[in-house]
Amino acid sequence: QVQLVESGGGLVQPGGSLRLSCAASGSIFSINAMGWYRQAPGKERELVARITRSNTINYADSVKGRFTISRDNAKNTVYLQMNSLKPEDTAVYYCNGNIQLFSGRIGTYWGRGTQVSVSS
């Protein structure tokens, strides 16, 4: 069983910064990949950033140069540093992980989301 818990969301002004954290816990054998998705009102959920076990990183074009994804393997935690925030970054941000359990089972897990609001 796995839980993903996000933290770090909030309200910031345009140009400001936030750092999101997502901690995975449970019977984790290994993490194949973790990523951040976001969903704005009236829009589909989209991939923001993803990092694999081999450290392959992908970003949405809209956040390249502004957001940085990183991980702390010892803590089973992934971070999203968000700089130069824009109003269009406003969304609920969800943590996602593809995780192998000690049982050998591999599954995809989601956090419950954290609100990021960018407004003056």
C-alpha atoms as an extended CHARMM CRD file, in Angstrom:
* protein
*
       120  EXT
         1         1  GLN       CA              0.0000000000        0.0000000000        0.0000000000  PROA      1               0.0000000000
         2         2  VAL       CA              1.2730000000        3.4500000000       -0.9500000000  PROA      2               0.0000000000
         3         3  GLN       CA              0.3290000000        6.9730000000       -0.0530000000  PROA      3               0.0000000000
         4         4  LEU       CA              1.4900000000       10.1540000000       -1.7530000000  PROA      4               0.0000000000
         5         5  VAL       CA              1.1380000000       13.3520000000        0.2220000000  PROA      5               0.0000000000
         6         6  GLU       CA              1.6890000000       16.7540000000       -1.3740000000  PROA      6               0.0000000000
         7         7  SER       CA              2.5450000000       19.9460000000        0.4320000000  PROA      7               0.0000000000
         8         8  GLY       CA              3.7240000000       23.4540000000       -0.3380000000  PROA      8               0.0000000000
         9         9  GLY       CA              0.8550000000       24.9100000000       -2.2990000000  PROA      9               0.0000000000
        10        10  GLY       CA             -0.5300000000       28.3380000000       -1.6320000000  PROA      10              0.0000000000
        11        11  LEU       CA             -1.2380000000       31.7880000000       -2.9720000000  PROA      11              0.0000000000
        12        12  VAL       CA              1.5510000000       33.8340000000       -4.5320000000  PROA      12              0.0000000000
        13        13  GLN       CA              1.8260000000       36.9210000000       -6.6900000000  PROA      13              0.0000000000
        14        14  PRO       CA              2.9320000000       36.7370000000      -10.3170000000  PROA      14              0.0000000000
        15        15  GLY       CA              6.6880000000       36.3700000000      -10.4730000000  PROA      15              0.0000000000
        16        16  GLY       CA              6.8020000000       34.6330000000       -7.1300000000  PROA      16              0.0000000000
        17        17  SER       CA              7.9930000000       31.1670000000       -6.2310000000  PROA      17              0.0000000000
        18        18  LEU       CA              6.7250000000       28.0550000000       -4.5150000000  PROA      18              0.0000000000
        19        19  ARG       CA              8.2390000000       24.6760000000       -3.8180000000  PROA      19              0.0000000000
        20        20  LEU       CA              5.9850000000       21.6560000000       -3.7980000000  PROA      20              0.0000000000
        21        21  SER       CA              6.8970000000       18.4410000000       -2.0430000000  PROA      21              0.0000000000
        22        22  CYS       CA              5.4920000000       14.9590000000       -2.4320000000  PROA      22              0.0000000000
        23        23  ALA       CA              6.4090000000       12.2300000000        0.0140000000  PROA      23              0.0000000000
        24        24  ALA       CA              5.6770000000        8.6150000000       -0.8200000000  PROA      24              0.0000000000
        25        25  SER       CA              5.2000000000        6.1350000000        1.9870000000  PROA      25              0.0000000000
        26        26  GLY       CA              4.2070000000        2.5220000000        2.3730000000  PROA      26              0.0000000000
        27        27  SER       CA              5.5710000000       -0.8300000000        1.2850000000  PROA      27              0.0000000000
        28        28  ILE       CA              7.8080000000        0.6690000000       -1.3670000000  PROA      28              0.0000000000
        29        29  PHE       CA             10.4530000000       -1.4660000000       -2.9850000000  PROA      29              0.0000000000
        30        30  SER       CA             11.3830000000        0.9820000000       -5.6970000000  PROA      30              0.0000000000
        31        31  ILE       CA             10.0470000000        4.0180000000       -7.4820000000  PROA      31              0.0000000000
        32        32  ASN       CA             10.1320000000        3.8380000000      -11.2510000000  PROA      32              0.0000000000
        33        33  ALA       CA              9.0240000000        7.4020000000      -11.8280000000  PROA      33              0.0000000000
        34        34  MET       CA              7.3970000000       10.3260000000      -10.0980000000  PROA      34              0.0000000000
        35        35  GLY       CA              5.8300000000       13.3680000000      -11.5880000000  PROA      35              0.0000000000
        36        36  TRP       CA              3.6600000000       16.3840000000      -11.1470000000  PROA      36              0.0000000000
        37        37  TYR       CA              0.4120000000       16.9880000000      -12.9790000000  PROA      37              0.0000000000
        38        38  ARG       CA             -1.9180000000       19.9290000000      -12.7650000000  PROA      38              0.0000000000
        39        39  GLN       CA             -5.5150000000       20.6430000000      -13.5590000000  PROA      39              0.0000000000
        40        40  ALA       CA             -6.9390000000       24.1110000000      -13.9800000000  PROA      40              0.0000000000
        41        41  PRO       CA            -10.6760000000       24.8170000000      -13.8880000000  PROA      41              0.0000000000
        42        42  GLY       CA            -12.3200000000       23.7570000000      -17.1200000000  PROA      42              0.0000000000
        43        43  LYS       CA             -9.1890000000       22.0830000000      -18.4470000000  PROA      43              0.0000000000
        44        44  GLU       CA             -7.8390000000       18.5690000000      -18.6090000000  PROA      44              0.0000000000
        45        45  ARG       CA             -5.1510000000       17.3430000000      -16.2850000000  PROA      45              0.0000000000
        46        46  GLU       CA             -1.7340000000       17.8070000000      -17.8470000000  PROA      46              0.0000000000
        47        47  LEU       CA              1.7770000000       16.6250000000      -17.1520000000  PROA      47              0.0000000000
        48        48  VAL       CA              3.9650000000       19.3390000000      -15.6740000000  PROA      48              0.0000000000
        49        49  ALA       CA              7.1840000000       17.4700000000      -14.9560000000  PROA      49              0.0000000000
        50        50  ARG       CA              8.3250000000       13.9000000000      -14.5530000000  PROA      50              0.0000000000
        51        51  ILE       CA             11.5010000000       12.2060000000      -13.3750000000  PROA      51              0.0000000000
        52        52  THR       CA             12.2840000000        8.5310000000      -13.8750000000  PROA      52              0.0000000000
        53        53  ARG       CA             14.4010000000        6.0770000000      -11.9440000000  PROA      53              0.0000000000
        54        54  SER       CA             17.1840000000        6.6680000000      -14.4550000000  PROA      54              0.0000000000
        55        55  ASN       CA             16.8440000000       10.4410000000      -13.9550000000  PROA      55              0.0000000000
        56        56  THR       CA             15.2480000000       11.1430000000      -17.2850000000  PROA      56              0.0000000000
        57        57  ILE       CA             13.3390000000       14.3880000000      -16.8620000000  PROA      57              0.0000000000
        58        58  ASN       CA             10.5330000000       15.7940000000      -18.9440000000  PROA      58              0.0000000000
        59        59  TYR       CA              8.8350000000       19.1650000000      -18.6390000000  PROA      59              0.0000000000
        60        60  ALA       CA              5.8070000000       20.6750000000      -20.2270000000  PROA      60              0.0000000000
        61        61  ASP       CA              6.8530000000       23.3650000000      -22.6850000000  PROA      61              0.0000000000
        62        62  SER       CA              4.9050000000       25.9260000000      -20.7040000000  PROA      62              0.0000000000
        63        63  VAL       CA              7.0960000000       25.4870000000      -17.6220000000  PROA      63              0.0000000000
        64        64  LYS       CA             10.5420000000       24.9080000000      -19.1160000000  PROA      64              0.0000000000
        65        65  GLY       CA             13.0660000000       27.3110000000      -17.6900000000  PROA      65              0.0000000000
        66        66  ARG       CA             10.8310000000       28.1610000000      -14.7570000000  PROA      66              0.0000000000
        67        67  PHE       CA             10.1350000000       24.8800000000      -12.9700000000  PROA      67              0.0000000000
        68        68  THR       CA             12.6230000000       22.3150000000      -11.7230000000  PROA      68              0.0000000000
        69        69  ILE       CA             11.8050000000       18.7890000000      -10.6200000000  PROA      69              0.0000000000
        70        70  SER       CA             14.1290000000       16.9440000000       -8.2630000000  PROA      70              0.0000000000
        71        71  ARG       CA             14.0640000000       14.0100000000       -5.8890000000  PROA      71              0.0000000000
        72        72  ASP       CA             15.5120000000       12.7530000000       -2.6540000000  PROA      72              0.0000000000
        73        73  ASN       CA             15.6910000000        8.9970000000       -3.0450000000  PROA      73              0.0000000000
        74        74  ALA       CA             16.4270000000        8.3560000000        0.6170000000  PROA      74              0.0000000000
        75        75  LYS       CA             13.2220000000       10.1280000000        1.5820000000  PROA      75              0.0000000000
        76        76  ASN       CA             11.0780000000        8.8720000000       -1.3090000000  PROA      76              0.0000000000
        77        77  THR       CA             10.2680000000       12.4950000000       -1.9580000000  PROA      77              0.0000000000
        78        78  VAL       CA              9.9690000000       14.4920000000       -5.1460000000  PROA      78              0.0000000000
        79        79  TYR       CA             10.0130000000       18.2800000000       -5.3330000000  PROA      79              0.0000000000
        80        80  LEU       CA              8.8420000000       20.8590000000       -7.7930000000  PROA      80              0.0000000000
        81        81  GLN       CA             10.5300000000       24.2300000000       -7.5520000000  PROA      81              0.0000000000
        82        82  MET       CA              8.3300000000       26.7680000000       -9.3050000000  PROA      82              0.0000000000
        83        83  ASN       CA              9.8060000000       30.1600000000      -10.1300000000  PROA      83              0.0000000000
        84        84  SER       CA              8.5350000000       33.1170000000      -12.1300000000  PROA      84              0.0000000000
        85        85  LEU       CA              4.9940000000       31.9780000000      -11.5480000000  PROA      85              0.0000000000
        86        86  LYS       CA              2.2710000000       33.1980000000      -13.8630000000  PROA      86              0.0000000000
        87        87  PRO       CA             -1.4890000000       33.4040000000      -13.3670000000  PROA      87              0.0000000000
        88        88  GLU       CA             -1.8880000000       30.6120000000      -15.9060000000  PROA      88              0.0000000000
        89        89  ASP       CA              0.0150000000       28.3190000000      -13.5360000000  PROA      89              0.0000000000
        90        90  THR       CA             -2.9840000000       28.4170000000      -11.2190000000  PROA      90              0.0000000000
        91        91  ALA       CA             -4.2330000000       24.8580000000      -10.7900000000  PROA      91              0.0000000000
        92        92  VAL       CA             -4.4680000000       21.9380000000       -8.4550000000  PROA      92              0.0000000000
        93        93  TYR       CA             -1.1410000000       20.1500000000       -8.5990000000  PROA      93              0.0000000000
        94        94  TYR       CA             -1.1490000000       16.3870000000       -8.1970000000  PROA      94              0.0000000000
        95        95  CYS       CA              1.7420000000       14.1100000000       -7.4030000000  PROA      95              0.0000000000
        96        96  ASN       CA              1.9580000000       10.8570000000       -9.3350000000  PROA      96              0.0000000000
        97        97  GLY       CA              4.1700000000        7.8510000000       -8.8500000000  PROA      97              0.0000000000
        98        98  ASN       CA              4.7850000000        4.5600000000      -10.6110000000  PROA      98              0.0000000000
        99        99  ILE       CA              5.9020000000        2.3750000000       -7.7440000000  PROA      99              0.0000000000
       100       100  GLN       CA              6.8850000000       -1.2320000000       -7.1560000000  PROA      100             0.0000000000
       101       101  LEU       CA              5.8700000000       -2.7350000000       -3.8350000000  PROA      101             0.0000000000
       102       102  PHE       CA              7.8090000000       -5.3350000000       -1.8810000000  PROA      102             0.0000000000
       103       103  SER       CA              5.2670000000       -7.8430000000       -3.1400000000  PROA      103             0.0000000000
       104       104  GLY       CA              6.4750000000       -7.1330000000       -6.6600000000  PROA      104             0.0000000000
       105       105  ARG       CA              3.2670000000       -5.4070000000       -7.6550000000  PROA      105             0.0000000000
       106       106  ILE       CA              3.7210000000       -2.2670000000       -9.7220000000  PROA      106             0.0000000000
       107       107  GLY       CA              1.0620000000        0.3870000000       -9.6740000000  PROA      107             0.0000000000
       108       108  THR       CA              0.3480000000        4.0180000000      -10.3340000000  PROA      108             0.0000000000
       109       109  TYR       CA             -0.6000000000        6.1810000000       -7.3790000000  PROA      109             0.0000000000
       110       110  TRP       CA             -1.9290000000        9.6970000000       -7.0170000000  PROA      110             0.0000000000
       111       111  GLY       CA             -1.8500000000       12.2540000000       -4.2800000000  PROA      111             0.0000000000
       112       112  ARG       CA             -4.9270000000       14.2340000000       -3.4080000000  PROA      112             0.0000000000
       113       113  GLY       CA             -3.5530000000       17.4680000000       -4.8080000000  PROA      113             0.0000000000
       114       114  THR       CA             -2.4500000000       20.8450000000       -3.5440000000  PROA      114             0.0000000000
       115       115  GLN       CA             -3.8010000000       24.1770000000       -4.7300000000  PROA      115             0.0000000000
       116       116  VAL       CA             -1.4670000000       26.6750000000       -6.3500000000  PROA      116             0.0000000000
       117       117  SER       CA             -2.9500000000       30.0990000000       -6.9730000000  PROA      117             0.0000000000
       118       118  VAL       CA             -1.0530000000       32.8800000000       -8.7200000000  PROA      118             0.0000000000
       119       119  SER       CA             -2.7790000000       36.2180000000       -8.5120000000  PROA      119             0.0000000000
       120       120  SER       CA             -2.0220000000       39.8460000000       -7.8350000000  PROA      120             0.0000000000
